[in-house]
């Protein structure tokens, strides 16, 4: 199977390294010239569970993708706002049989992907693996994780199960889900509370959780996500999802962690995925006639912060 990782930042590098170590034909495609050059010169450097490794994986700048090399599987790992441009640039790699797996955080990426790929070849999912980018060509990979995925096209369940099996052969611990939209909305509730609130308030998750209004704010945001999800036939268990979100407050587990949006926006002045998390709920809410005032405000506040910090 010829595999492309489209978007080889932190997570793309993790999946690229694990699949390449698993003996697969992997190519990385990325749009950051300094990162691509560093990988070309020195391979992908990683601290992999405490051990320094180098994995020499072929890499292509996304503006230089050629039509000669069609691929069997493309795993998308851009940031959400980079997805459409990536799909345009990798079009030459897409054949009629090419499958696409999207593991980005956020909601509604299938609307972008289906402009480029027929529905029967699209698979979406959710991952609990994590990764951090240290600098061009270098990542930090700690801990374990898992992947859940499902087919979007009718009758493609066996292909989805095969794809999960393929990922698992390289240790990615993937399984088929028969309700992936539930998992995607459930994870989006974590991102739609912790990411934006910690970034706006300049606190870690435990510090936010220790504030008096935290619980009410989490419940209100989760209810907005749940109302929009319900309109799409996804019935979130609000109490369970709130408990899941609030488990992030525990300072003895991950509470002292600053969420990825904080690290991207506050530390590195990078644009955020807010339009695909709370912003997606706002847009869908307007379309479905469902009020989403907290998501509307949180989206605007993050955009204010992006402007104030000159995020790129
Ligand atoms: P990332 O920011 O590391 O990489 C995404 C893209 O941005 C890559 O093409 C990368 O080269 C580029 N990029 C990164 N830093 C850059 C810089 N300074 N200048 C120019 N370009 C730069 O993103 P990620 O963390 O790999 O996330 C990819 C997707 O996976 C997102 O949807 C994210 O929400 C999701 N996700 C991330 C994690 C995680 O632990 N990182 C976990 C689960 C899901």
py3Dmol code that shows the C-alpha trace and the ligand (Angstrom):
import py3Dmol

protein = """\
ATOM      1  CA  UNK A   1       0.000   0.000   0.000  1.00  0.00           C
ATOM      2  CA  UNK A   2       1.436   3.378  -1.052  1.00  0.00           C
ATOM      3  CA  UNK A   3       0.643   5.823   1.735  1.00  0.00           C
ATOM      4  CA  UNK A   4       0.848   9.608   1.801  1.00  0.00           C
ATOM      5  CA  UNK A   5       0.732  11.677   4.933  1.00  0.00           C
ATOM      6  CA  UNK A   6      -0.701  15.016   3.811  1.00  0.00           C
ATOM      7  CA  UNK A   7       0.370  17.486   6.484  1.00  0.00           C
ATOM      8  CA  UNK A   8       3.490  16.198   8.200  1.00  0.00           C
ATOM      9  CA  UNK A   9       3.593  18.382  11.309  1.00  0.00           C
ATOM     10  CA  UNK A  10       3.457  16.856  14.774  1.00  0.00           C
ATOM     11  CA  UNK A  11       0.733  14.252  14.172  1.00  0.00           C
ATOM     12  CA  UNK A  12       1.599  13.604  10.535  1.00  0.00           C
ATOM     13  CA  UNK A  13       5.173  12.870  11.586  1.00  0.00           C
ATOM     14  CA  UNK A  14       3.955  10.470  14.294  1.00  0.00           C
ATOM     15  CA  UNK A  15       1.792   8.506  11.869  1.00  0.00           C
ATOM     16  CA  UNK A  16       4.495   8.715   9.177  1.00  0.00           C
ATOM     17  CA  UNK A  17       7.183   7.389  11.523  1.00  0.00           C
ATOM     18  CA  UNK A  18       5.027   4.565  12.905  1.00  0.00           C
ATOM     19  CA  UNK A  19       3.816   3.431   9.449  1.00  0.00           C
ATOM     20  CA  UNK A  20       7.341   3.661   7.996  1.00  0.00           C
ATOM     21  CA  UNK A  21       8.804   1.707  10.913  1.00  0.00           C
ATOM     22  CA  UNK A  22       6.022  -0.826  10.204  1.00  0.00           C
ATOM     23  CA  UNK A  23       7.620  -1.452   6.783  1.00  0.00           C
ATOM     24  CA  UNK A  24       5.216   0.564   4.620  1.00  0.00           C
ATOM     25  CA  UNK A  25       5.856   2.720   1.538  1.00  0.00           C
ATOM     26  CA  UNK A  26       5.257   6.165   3.076  1.00  0.00           C
ATOM     27  CA  UNK A  27       5.675   9.652   1.602  1.00  0.00           C
ATOM     28  CA  UNK A  28       5.274  12.849   3.587  1.00  0.00           C
ATOM     29  CA  UNK A  29       3.759  15.920   1.916  1.00  0.00           C
ATOM     30  CA  UNK A  30       3.977  19.263   3.649  1.00  0.00           C
ATOM     31  CA  UNK A  31       3.674  22.966   2.912  1.00  0.00           C
ATOM     32  CA  UNK A  32       6.328  24.356   5.275  1.00  0.00           C
ATOM     33  CA  UNK A  33       9.548  24.672   3.204  1.00  0.00           C
ATOM     34  CA  UNK A  34      11.964  24.762   6.187  1.00  0.00           C
ATOM     35  CA  UNK A  35      10.393  21.594   7.624  1.00  0.00           C
ATOM     36  CA  UNK A  36      10.518  19.756   4.281  1.00  0.00           C
ATOM     37  CA  UNK A  37      14.151  20.796   3.747  1.00  0.00           C
ATOM     38  CA  UNK A  38      15.161  19.658   7.250  1.00  0.00           C
ATOM     39  CA  UNK A  39      13.522  16.245   6.690  1.00  0.00           C
ATOM     40  CA  UNK A  40      15.186  15.928   3.268  1.00  0.00           C
ATOM     41  CA  UNK A  41      18.608  16.684   4.763  1.00  0.00           C
ATOM     42  CA  UNK A  42      18.407  14.825   8.077  1.00  0.00           C
ATOM     43  CA  UNK A  43      15.275  12.611   8.122  1.00  0.00           C
ATOM     44  CA  UNK A  44      12.526  13.088  10.709  1.00  0.00           C
ATOM     45  CA  UNK A  45      14.174  13.424  14.120  1.00  0.00           C
ATOM     46  CA  UNK A  46      12.017  12.283  16.994  1.00  0.00           C
ATOM     47  CA  UNK A  47      12.229  11.758  20.671  1.00  0.00           C
ATOM     48  CA  UNK A  48      10.129   8.585  20.670  1.00  0.00           C
ATOM     49  CA  UNK A  49       9.119   7.659  24.222  1.00  0.00           C
ATOM     50  CA  UNK A  50      12.488   8.909  25.527  1.00  0.00           C
ATOM     51  CA  UNK A  51      14.672   7.450  22.764  1.00  0.00           C
ATOM     52  CA  UNK A  52      16.222   9.725  20.093  1.00  0.00           C
ATOM     53  CA  UNK A  53      15.522   8.266  16.661  1.00  0.00           C
ATOM     54  CA  UNK A  54      15.814   9.357  13.035  1.00  0.00           C
ATOM     55  CA  UNK A  55      13.465   8.007  10.369  1.00  0.00           C
ATOM     56  CA  UNK A  56      14.410   8.649   6.751  1.00  0.00           C
ATOM     57  CA  UNK A  57      11.068   9.108   4.995  1.00  0.00           C
ATOM     58  CA  UNK A  58      10.668  10.525   1.470  1.00  0.00           C
ATOM     59  CA  UNK A  59       9.184  14.026   1.621  1.00  0.00           C
ATOM     60  CA  UNK A  60       7.654  16.328  -1.001  1.00  0.00           C
ATOM     61  CA  UNK A  61       6.765  20.014  -0.773  1.00  0.00           C
ATOM     62  CA  UNK A  62       3.024  20.248  -1.407  1.00  0.00           C
ATOM     63  CA  UNK A  63       3.506  22.801  -4.196  1.00  0.00           C
ATOM     64  CA  UNK A  64       5.726  20.247  -6.020  1.00  0.00           C
ATOM     65  CA  UNK A  65       3.447  17.194  -5.993  1.00  0.00           C
ATOM     66  CA  UNK A  66       3.615  15.387  -9.366  1.00  0.00           C
ATOM     67  CA  UNK A  67       1.013  13.340 -11.183  1.00  0.00           C
ATOM     68  CA  UNK A  68       3.353  10.397 -11.825  1.00  0.00           C
ATOM     69  CA  UNK A  69       2.858   8.902  -8.413  1.00  0.00           C
ATOM     70  CA  UNK A  70      -0.703   7.831  -7.578  1.00  0.00           C
ATOM     71  CA  UNK A  71      -1.262   6.648  -4.002  1.00  0.00           C
ATOM     72  CA  UNK A  72      -3.516   4.047  -2.363  1.00  0.00           C
ATOM     73  CA  UNK A  73      -4.122   5.811   0.951  1.00  0.00           C
ATOM     74  CA  UNK A  74      -3.855   9.469   1.948  1.00  0.00           C
ATOM     75  CA  UNK A  75      -3.953  10.310   5.645  1.00  0.00           C
ATOM     76  CA  UNK A  76      -4.828  13.952   6.242  1.00  0.00           C
ATOM     77  CA  UNK A  77      -3.073  15.723   9.118  1.00  0.00           C
ATOM     78  CA  UNK A  78      -3.078  19.418   8.247  1.00  0.00           C
ATOM     79  CA  UNK A  79      -4.563  21.982  10.578  1.00  0.00           C
ATOM     80  CA  UNK A  80      -8.235  22.386   9.621  1.00  0.00           C
ATOM     81  CA  UNK A  81      -7.745  25.760   7.900  1.00  0.00           C
ATOM     82  CA  UNK A  82      -4.983  24.255   5.697  1.00  0.00           C
ATOM     83  CA  UNK A  83      -7.106  21.298   4.524  1.00  0.00           C
ATOM     84  CA  UNK A  84      -8.696  22.690   1.363  1.00  0.00           C
ATOM     85  CA  UNK A  85      -5.381  23.976  -0.037  1.00  0.00           C
ATOM     86  CA  UNK A  86      -3.688  20.643   0.758  1.00  0.00           C
ATOM     87  CA  UNK A  87      -6.396  18.699  -1.086  1.00  0.00           C
ATOM     88  CA  UNK A  88      -6.036  20.986  -4.120  1.00  0.00           C
ATOM     89  CA  UNK A  89      -2.255  20.496  -4.136  1.00  0.00           C
ATOM     90  CA  UNK A  90      -2.280  16.694  -3.778  1.00  0.00           C
ATOM     91  CA  UNK A  91      -4.918  16.153  -6.488  1.00  0.00           C
ATOM     92  CA  UNK A  92      -2.274  14.627  -8.811  1.00  0.00           C
ATOM     93  CA  UNK A  93      -1.708  11.801  -6.289  1.00  0.00           C
ATOM     94  CA  UNK A  94      -5.393  10.847  -6.214  1.00  0.00           C
ATOM     95  CA  UNK A  95      -6.511   7.926  -8.401  1.00  0.00           C
ATOM     96  CA  UNK A  96     -10.045   6.490  -8.654  1.00  0.00           C
ATOM     97  CA  UNK A  97      -9.230   3.897  -5.983  1.00  0.00           C
ATOM     98  CA  UNK A  98      -7.395   6.244  -3.554  1.00  0.00           C
ATOM     99  CA  UNK A  99      -8.818   6.193  -0.042  1.00  0.00           C
ATOM    100  CA  UNK A 100      -8.663   9.269   2.199  1.00  0.00           C
ATOM    101  CA  UNK A 101      -8.589   9.089   5.983  1.00  0.00           C
ATOM    102  CA  UNK A 102      -9.194  12.332   7.877  1.00  0.00           C
ATOM    103  CA  UNK A 103      -8.141  12.411  11.538  1.00  0.00           C
ATOM    104  CA  UNK A 104      -8.183  16.175  12.112  1.00  0.00           C
ATOM    105  CA  UNK A 105      -9.845  17.597  15.184  1.00  0.00           C
ATOM    106  CA  UNK A 106     -13.035  19.531  14.540  1.00  0.00           C
ATOM    107  CA  UNK A 107     -16.368  19.055  12.813  1.00  0.00           C
ATOM    108  CA  UNK A 108     -17.530  18.887   9.200  1.00  0.00           C
ATOM    109  CA  UNK A 109     -14.283  18.201   7.312  1.00  0.00           C
ATOM    110  CA  UNK A 110     -16.178  15.802   5.023  1.00  0.00           C
ATOM    111  CA  UNK A 111     -17.808  18.861   3.394  1.00  0.00           C
ATOM    112  CA  UNK A 112     -14.342  19.970   2.241  1.00  0.00           C
ATOM    113  CA  UNK A 113     -13.053  16.501   1.330  1.00  0.00           C
ATOM    114  CA  UNK A 114     -16.027  15.486  -0.794  1.00  0.00           C
ATOM    115  CA  UNK A 115     -15.195  18.287  -3.248  1.00  0.00           C
ATOM    116  CA  UNK A 116     -12.124  16.206  -4.211  1.00  0.00           C
ATOM    117  CA  UNK A 117     -12.933  12.548  -3.478  1.00  0.00           C
ATOM    118  CA  UNK A 118     -16.062  10.433  -3.980  1.00  0.00           C
ATOM    119  CA  UNK A 119     -17.871   9.663  -0.736  1.00  0.00           C
ATOM    120  CA  UNK A 120     -17.206   5.900  -0.985  1.00  0.00           C
ATOM    121  CA  UNK A 121     -13.455   6.549  -0.651  1.00  0.00           C
ATOM    122  CA  UNK A 122     -13.713   8.848   2.395  1.00  0.00           C
ATOM    123  CA  UNK A 123     -13.062   7.571   5.927  1.00  0.00           C
ATOM    124  CA  UNK A 124     -13.180   9.838   8.966  1.00  0.00           C
ATOM    125  CA  UNK A 125     -12.006   9.322  12.491  1.00  0.00           C
ATOM    126  CA  UNK A 126     -10.662  10.506  15.705  1.00  0.00           C
ATOM    127  CA  UNK A 127      -7.357   9.849  17.425  1.00  0.00           C
ATOM    128  CA  UNK A 128      -6.165   9.877  21.013  1.00  0.00           C
ATOM    129  CA  UNK A 129      -2.497   9.796  19.957  1.00  0.00           C
ATOM    130  CA  UNK A 130      -0.625  13.039  20.670  1.00  0.00           C
ATOM    131  CA  UNK A 131       2.519  14.664  19.287  1.00  0.00           C
ATOM    132  CA  UNK A 132       4.463  17.902  19.552  1.00  0.00           C
ATOM    133  CA  UNK A 133       6.522  19.764  16.958  1.00  0.00           C
ATOM    134  CA  UNK A 134       9.880  20.894  18.374  1.00  0.00           C
ATOM    135  CA  UNK A 135      11.029  22.730  15.223  1.00  0.00           C
ATOM    136  CA  UNK A 136      11.612  22.043  11.519  1.00  0.00           C
ATOM    137  CA  UNK A 137      12.173  18.302  11.046  1.00  0.00           C
ATOM    138  CA  UNK A 138      11.867  17.449  14.730  1.00  0.00           C
ATOM    139  CA  UNK A 139       9.023  16.059  16.878  1.00  0.00           C
ATOM    140  CA  UNK A 140       8.385  14.747  20.381  1.00  0.00           C
ATOM    141  CA  UNK A 141       6.267  11.592  20.646  1.00  0.00           C
ATOM    142  CA  UNK A 142       5.241  10.379  24.065  1.00  0.00           C
ATOM    143  CA  UNK A 143       2.697   7.943  25.435  1.00  0.00           C
ATOM    144  CA  UNK A 144       0.235   5.675  23.740  1.00  0.00           C
ATOM    145  CA  UNK A 145      -3.013   6.298  21.885  1.00  0.00           C
ATOM    146  CA  UNK A 146      -5.675   4.889  19.630  1.00  0.00           C
ATOM    147  CA  UNK A 147      -7.660   5.593  16.480  1.00  0.00           C
ATOM    148  CA  UNK A 148     -11.365   5.126  15.770  1.00  0.00           C
ATOM    149  CA  UNK A 149     -12.577   5.359  12.192  1.00  0.00           C
ATOM    150  CA  UNK A 150     -15.609   4.792  10.009  1.00  0.00           C
ATOM    151  CA  UNK A 151     -16.541   4.855   6.326  1.00  0.00           C
ATOM    152  CA  UNK A 152     -18.724   7.700   5.035  1.00  0.00           C
ATOM    153  CA  UNK A 153     -19.798   5.817   1.910  1.00  0.00           C
ATOM    154  CA  UNK A 154     -22.573   3.220   2.029  1.00  0.00           C
ATOM    155  CA  UNK A 155     -21.414  -0.386   2.099  1.00  0.00           C
ATOM    156  CA  UNK A 156     -17.756   0.447   2.815  1.00  0.00           C
ATOM    157  CA  UNK A 157     -17.682  -1.076   6.335  1.00  0.00           C
ATOM    158  CA  UNK A 158     -15.304  -3.863   5.297  1.00  0.00           C
ATOM    159  CA  UNK A 159     -12.898  -1.311   3.788  1.00  0.00           C
ATOM    160  CA  UNK A 160     -13.030   0.693   7.034  1.00  0.00           C
ATOM    161  CA  UNK A 161     -12.258  -2.446   9.064  1.00  0.00           C
ATOM    162  CA  UNK A 162      -9.384  -3.310   6.700  1.00  0.00           C
ATOM    163  CA  UNK A 163      -8.032   0.221   7.085  1.00  0.00           C
ATOM    164  CA  UNK A 164      -8.170  -0.054  10.882  1.00  0.00           C
ATOM    165  CA  UNK A 165      -6.347  -3.391  10.642  1.00  0.00           C
ATOM    166  CA  UNK A 166      -3.695  -1.857   8.387  1.00  0.00           C
ATOM    167  CA  UNK A 167      -3.018   0.961  10.890  1.00  0.00           C
ATOM    168  CA  UNK A 168      -2.939  -1.466  13.801  1.00  0.00           C
ATOM    169  CA  UNK A 169      -0.249  -3.576  12.100  1.00  0.00           C
ATOM    170  CA  UNK A 170       2.066  -0.596  12.696  1.00  0.00           C
ATOM    171  CA  UNK A 171       1.027  -0.227  16.343  1.00  0.00           C
ATOM    172  CA  UNK A 172      -1.484   2.591  15.837  1.00  0.00           C
ATOM    173  CA  UNK A 173      -4.162   0.708  17.749  1.00  0.00           C
ATOM    174  CA  UNK A 174      -7.050   1.486  15.400  1.00  0.00           C
ATOM    175  CA  UNK A 175     -10.580   0.161  15.487  1.00  0.00           C
ATOM    176  CA  UNK A 176     -13.755   0.453  13.454  1.00  0.00           C
ATOM    177  CA  UNK A 177     -16.525   2.577  14.964  1.00  0.00           C
ATOM    178  CA  UNK A 178     -20.189   2.337  13.995  1.00  0.00           C
ATOM    179  CA  UNK A 179     -20.912   5.839  15.367  1.00  0.00           C
ATOM    180  CA  UNK A 180     -17.891   7.991  14.566  1.00  0.00           C
ATOM    181  CA  UNK A 181     -19.868  11.237  14.544  1.00  0.00           C
ATOM    182  CA  UNK A 182     -20.614  10.710  18.252  1.00  0.00           C
ATOM    183  CA  UNK A 183     -16.891  10.385  19.019  1.00  0.00           C
ATOM    184  CA  UNK A 184     -16.050  13.384  16.848  1.00  0.00           C
ATOM    185  CA  UNK A 185     -18.646  15.602  18.580  1.00  0.00           C
ATOM    186  CA  UNK A 186     -17.572  14.293  22.011  1.00  0.00           C
ATOM    187  CA  UNK A 187     -13.931  15.194  21.345  1.00  0.00           C
ATOM    188  CA  UNK A 188     -14.978  18.535  19.816  1.00  0.00           C
ATOM    189  CA  UNK A 189     -16.676  19.336  23.151  1.00  0.00           C
ATOM    190  CA  UNK A 190     -13.291  19.009  24.895  1.00  0.00           C
ATOM    191  CA  UNK A 191     -11.633  21.220  22.270  1.00  0.00           C
ATOM    192  CA  UNK A 192     -14.612  23.629  22.243  1.00  0.00           C
ATOM    193  CA  UNK A 193     -14.251  24.304  25.961  1.00  0.00           C
ATOM    194  CA  UNK A 194     -10.650  23.745  27.091  1.00  0.00           C
ATOM    195  CA  UNK A 195      -8.871  25.101  23.987  1.00  0.00           C
ATOM    196  CA  UNK A 196     -10.600  28.460  23.694  1.00  0.00           C
ATOM    197  CA  UNK A 197     -11.296  29.151  27.379  1.00  0.00           C
ATOM    198  CA  UNK A 198      -7.704  28.435  28.499  1.00  0.00           C
ATOM    199  CA  UNK A 199      -6.360  30.532  25.600  1.00  0.00           C
ATOM    200  CA  UNK A 200      -8.625  33.510  26.353  1.00  0.00           C
ATOM    201  CA  UNK A 201      -8.126  33.316  30.135  1.00  0.00           C
ATOM    202  CA  UNK A 202      -4.390  32.516  29.893  1.00  0.00           C
ATOM    203  CA  UNK A 203      -4.569  29.543  32.260  1.00  0.00           C
ATOM    204  CA  UNK A 204      -4.000  25.788  32.238  1.00  0.00           C
ATOM    205  CA  UNK A 205      -6.961  23.411  32.478  1.00  0.00           C
ATOM    206  CA  UNK A 206      -6.717  22.886  36.261  1.00  0.00           C
ATOM    207  CA  UNK A 207      -6.646  26.660  36.865  1.00  0.00           C
ATOM    208  CA  UNK A 208      -9.742  27.135  34.698  1.00  0.00           C
ATOM    209  CA  UNK A 209     -11.493  24.209  36.413  1.00  0.00           C
ATOM    210  CA  UNK A 210     -10.868  25.780  39.829  1.00  0.00           C
ATOM    211  CA  UNK A 211     -12.870  28.923  38.931  1.00  0.00           C
ATOM    212  CA  UNK A 212     -16.432  29.254  40.193  1.00  0.00           C
ATOM    213  CA  UNK A 213     -18.151  29.706  36.763  1.00  0.00           C
ATOM    214  CA  UNK A 214     -16.203  26.880  35.048  1.00  0.00           C
ATOM    215  CA  UNK A 215     -18.848  24.159  35.465  1.00  0.00           C
ATOM    216  CA  UNK A 216     -21.731  26.323  34.179  1.00  0.00           C
ATOM    217  CA  UNK A 217     -19.686  27.462  31.193  1.00  0.00           C
ATOM    218  CA  UNK A 218     -18.748  23.891  30.254  1.00  0.00           C
ATOM    219  CA  UNK A 219     -22.381  22.750  30.560  1.00  0.00           C
ATOM    220  CA  UNK A 220     -23.615  25.645  28.410  1.00  0.00           C
ATOM    221  CA  UNK A 221     -21.076  25.063  25.647  1.00  0.00           C
ATOM    222  CA  UNK A 222     -21.652  21.283  25.651  1.00  0.00           C
ATOM    223  CA  UNK A 223     -25.424  21.885  25.387  1.00  0.00           C
ATOM    224  CA  UNK A 224     -24.870  24.066  22.298  1.00  0.00           C
ATOM    225  CA  UNK A 225     -22.754  21.324  20.673  1.00  0.00           C
ATOM    226  CA  UNK A 226     -25.387  18.732  21.665  1.00  0.00           C
ATOM    227  CA  UNK A 227     -28.279  20.733  20.178  1.00  0.00           C
ATOM    228  CA  UNK A 228     -26.507  21.052  16.823  1.00  0.00           C
ATOM    229  CA  UNK A 229     -25.409  17.390  16.916  1.00  0.00           C
ATOM    230  CA  UNK A 230     -28.987  16.281  17.677  1.00  0.00           C
ATOM    231  CA  UNK A 231     -30.182  18.096  14.548  1.00  0.00           C
ATOM    232  CA  UNK A 232     -27.759  15.849  12.621  1.00  0.00           C
ATOM    233  CA  UNK A 233     -29.027  12.710  14.343  1.00  0.00           C
ATOM    234  CA  UNK A 234     -26.188  12.450  16.884  1.00  0.00           C
ATOM    235  CA  UNK A 235     -27.582  12.250  20.438  1.00  0.00           C
ATOM    236  CA  UNK A 236     -24.857  13.283  22.892  1.00  0.00           C
ATOM    237  CA  UNK A 237     -25.216  12.154  26.510  1.00  0.00           C
ATOM    238  CA  UNK A 238     -24.700  15.629  28.026  1.00  0.00           C
ATOM    239  CA  UNK A 239     -23.869  14.497  31.592  1.00  0.00           C
ATOM    240  CA  UNK A 240     -21.325  11.965  30.325  1.00  0.00           C
ATOM    241  CA  UNK A 241     -19.715  14.480  27.962  1.00  0.00           C
ATOM    242  CA  UNK A 242     -19.530  17.168  30.682  1.00  0.00           C
ATOM    243  CA  UNK A 243     -17.883  14.649  33.039  1.00  0.00           C
ATOM    244  CA  UNK A 244     -15.472  13.704  30.238  1.00  0.00           C
ATOM    245  CA  UNK A 245     -14.571  17.388  29.645  1.00  0.00           C
ATOM    246  CA  UNK A 246     -14.176  18.065  33.369  1.00  0.00           C
ATOM    247  CA  UNK A 247     -11.841  15.104  33.816  1.00  0.00           C
ATOM    248  CA  UNK A 248      -9.295  17.438  32.131  1.00  0.00           C
ATOM    249  CA  UNK A 249      -9.333  19.648  35.263  1.00  0.00           C
ATOM    250  CA  UNK A 250      -7.521  17.067  37.407  1.00  0.00           C
ATOM    251  CA  UNK A 251      -4.070  18.484  38.265  1.00  0.00           C
ATOM    252  CA  UNK A 252      -2.820  14.950  38.975  1.00  0.00           C
ATOM    253  CA  UNK A 253      -3.463  13.816  35.393  1.00  0.00           C
ATOM    254  CA  UNK A 254      -3.546  16.386  32.558  1.00  0.00           C
ATOM    255  CA  UNK A 255      -4.862  19.468  34.401  1.00  0.00           C
ATOM    256  CA  UNK A 256      -1.526  21.280  34.415  1.00  0.00           C
ATOM    257  CA  UNK A 257      -1.336  20.993  30.626  1.00  0.00           C
ATOM    258  CA  UNK A 258      -1.999  24.002  28.382  1.00  0.00           C
ATOM    259  CA  UNK A 259      -4.197  22.850  25.471  1.00  0.00           C
ATOM    260  CA  UNK A 260      -2.833  22.803  21.906  1.00  0.00           C
ATOM    261  CA  UNK A 261      -4.706  25.974  20.910  1.00  0.00           C
ATOM    262  CA  UNK A 262      -2.965  27.799  23.779  1.00  0.00           C
ATOM    263  CA  UNK A 263       0.404  26.559  22.597  1.00  0.00           C
ATOM    264  CA  UNK A 264      -0.293  27.475  18.951  1.00  0.00           C
ATOM    265  CA  UNK A 265      -1.891  30.874  19.600  1.00  0.00           C
ATOM    266  CA  UNK A 266      -0.435  32.257  22.819  1.00  0.00           C
ATOM    267  CA  UNK A 267       3.049  30.740  22.633  1.00  0.00           C
ATOM    268  CA  UNK A 268       3.628  30.618  18.871  1.00  0.00           C
ATOM    269  CA  UNK A 269       1.174  33.226  17.474  1.00  0.00           C
ATOM    270  CA  UNK A 270      -0.253  30.727  14.993  1.00  0.00           C
ATOM    271  CA  UNK A 271      -3.821  30.849  13.646  1.00  0.00           C
ATOM    272  CA  UNK A 272      -6.248  28.451  15.329  1.00  0.00           C
ATOM    273  CA  UNK A 273      -8.804  25.830  14.300  1.00  0.00           C
ATOM    274  CA  UNK A 274     -11.611  27.716  16.105  1.00  0.00           C
ATOM    275  CA  UNK A 275     -13.738  28.037  12.917  1.00  0.00           C
ATOM    276  CA  UNK A 276     -13.919  24.218  12.774  1.00  0.00           C
ATOM    277  CA  UNK A 277     -14.778  23.747  16.468  1.00  0.00           C
ATOM    278  CA  UNK A 278     -16.976  26.406  18.142  1.00  0.00           C
ATOM    279  CA  UNK A 279     -17.180  28.276  14.825  1.00  0.00           C
ATOM    280  CA  UNK A 280     -18.600  25.176  13.112  1.00  0.00           C
ATOM    281  CA  UNK A 281     -21.280  24.916  15.814  1.00  0.00           C
ATOM    282  CA  UNK A 282     -22.121  28.622  15.324  1.00  0.00           C
ATOM    283  CA  UNK A 283     -22.443  28.218  11.543  1.00  0.00           C
ATOM    284  CA  UNK A 284     -24.498  25.047  11.821  1.00  0.00           C
ATOM    285  CA  UNK A 285     -26.636  26.656  14.547  1.00  0.00           C
ATOM    286  CA  UNK A 286     -27.491  29.553  12.228  1.00  0.00           C
ATOM    287  CA  UNK A 287     -28.321  27.101   9.424  1.00  0.00           C
ATOM    288  CA  UNK A 288     -30.546  24.950  11.666  1.00  0.00           C
ATOM    289  CA  UNK A 289     -32.148  27.864  13.586  1.00  0.00           C
ATOM    290  CA  UNK A 290     -30.487  26.876  16.881  1.00  0.00           C
ATOM    291  CA  UNK A 291     -29.100  29.700  19.082  1.00  0.00           C
ATOM    292  CA  UNK A 292     -25.421  29.179  20.012  1.00  0.00           C
ATOM    293  CA  UNK A 293     -24.470  32.425  21.835  1.00  0.00           C
ATOM    294  CA  UNK A 294     -21.499  31.007  23.773  1.00  0.00           C
ATOM    295  CA  UNK A 295     -19.945  29.424  20.677  1.00  0.00           C
ATOM    296  CA  UNK A 296     -20.540  32.649  18.708  1.00  0.00           C
ATOM    297  CA  UNK A 297     -18.768  34.731  21.365  1.00  0.00           C
ATOM    298  CA  UNK A 298     -15.900  32.277  21.965  1.00  0.00           C
ATOM    299  CA  UNK A 299     -15.215  32.134  18.211  1.00  0.00           C
ATOM    300  CA  UNK A 300     -15.106  35.934  18.002  1.00  0.00           C
ATOM    301  CA  UNK A 301     -12.914  36.262  21.096  1.00  0.00           C
ATOM    302  CA  UNK A 302     -10.363  33.817  19.654  1.00  0.00           C
ATOM    303  CA  UNK A 303     -10.363  35.733  16.365  1.00  0.00           C
ATOM    304  CA  UNK A 304      -9.782  38.966  18.369  1.00  0.00           C
ATOM    305  CA  UNK A 305      -6.827  37.293  20.097  1.00  0.00           C
ATOM    306  CA  UNK A 306      -5.451  36.106  16.720  1.00  0.00           C
ATOM    307  CA  UNK A 307      -5.625  39.709  15.444  1.00  0.00           C
ATOM    308  CA  UNK A 308      -4.104  41.187  18.621  1.00  0.00           C
ATOM    309  CA  UNK A 309      -1.185  38.737  18.470  1.00  0.00           C
ATOM    310  CA  UNK A 310      -0.742  39.048  14.693  1.00  0.00           C
ATOM    311  CA  UNK A 311      -1.220  35.279  14.359  1.00  0.00           C
ATOM    312  CA  UNK A 312      -0.212  33.678  11.028  1.00  0.00           C
TER     313      UNK A 312
END
"""
ligand_1 = """\
44
LIG
P 0.939 20.954 13.357
O 0.728 22.403 13.568
O 2.084 20.304 14.042
O 1.116 20.680 11.779
C 0.115 21.047 10.863
C 0.774 21.727 9.664
O 1.275 23.015 10.059
C 1.944 20.959 9.083
O 1.874 21.065 7.685
C 3.145 21.711 9.622
O 4.290 21.605 8.810
C 2.617 23.135 9.638
N 3.368 23.961 10.589
C 3.601 23.693 11.901
N 4.354 24.675 12.470
C 4.575 25.573 11.488
C 5.298 26.808 11.431
N 5.903 27.297 12.514
N 5.340 27.469 10.259
C 4.722 26.976 9.156
N 4.020 25.813 9.148
C 3.947 25.126 10.292
O -0.454 20.254 13.674
P -0.742 18.873 14.442
O -0.572 19.082 15.892
O 0.008 17.791 13.761
O -2.295 18.718 14.177
C -2.848 18.205 12.950
C -4.320 17.892 13.201
O -4.406 16.853 14.191
C -5.125 19.065 13.776
O -6.457 19.000 13.313
C -5.082 18.824 15.277
O -6.166 19.450 15.961
C -5.203 17.302 15.298
N -4.674 16.631 16.502
C -3.484 17.013 17.051
C -3.014 16.317 18.163
C -1.661 16.646 18.774
O -1.350 16.090 19.843
N -0.812 17.454 18.151
C -3.761 15.258 18.708
C -4.958 14.892 18.087
C -5.414 15.581 16.975
"""
view = py3Dmol.view(width=600, height=400)
view.addModel(protein, "pdb")
view.setStyle({"model": 0}, {"cartoon": {"style": "trace"}})
view.addModel(ligand_1, "xyz")
view.setStyle({"model": 1}, {"stick": {}})
view.zoomTo()
view.show()
